[in-house]
């Protein structure tokens, strides 16, 4: 393995005739990797990705993020071509725990998913009072009834 500019690469070479040839092939692989690839930090721990509506809760919304740092290693110069999308339930109802999985984030490069990870609630949301739950239930009921 080797590290350069904060990027660590690991090489595994098998089937070589000698220890020296394995070292040479390993060096070739690592040189290729450092020349043509780069590592990008996509998300910080506790970074808020979005804010969504919470039904029947003591709060009307909750922040969603990722549980830890997220890095990807991609071909050099391709960072701008990455796109991220969130796949989260349309209706999120209280109670919610801090760290509860609410969906996934997909990062795509050249039509390939290069990262797929959990999206979590960034804070706890307790169940709202009886009146709040009733109002939210009626709102959802009529919204679904009339296709809203």
Secondary structure, DSSP 8 states (H G I E B T S, - for coil): -EEETTEEE-----S-SSHHHHHHHHHHHHHHHHHHEEEEEEE-TT-EEEEEE-BTBSSSEEEEE-SS-EEEEEETT-GGG-EEEEEE-S--BS-B-TT-EEEEEEEEETTEEEEEEEEEESS-B-B--HHHHHHHHHHHHHHHHTT-
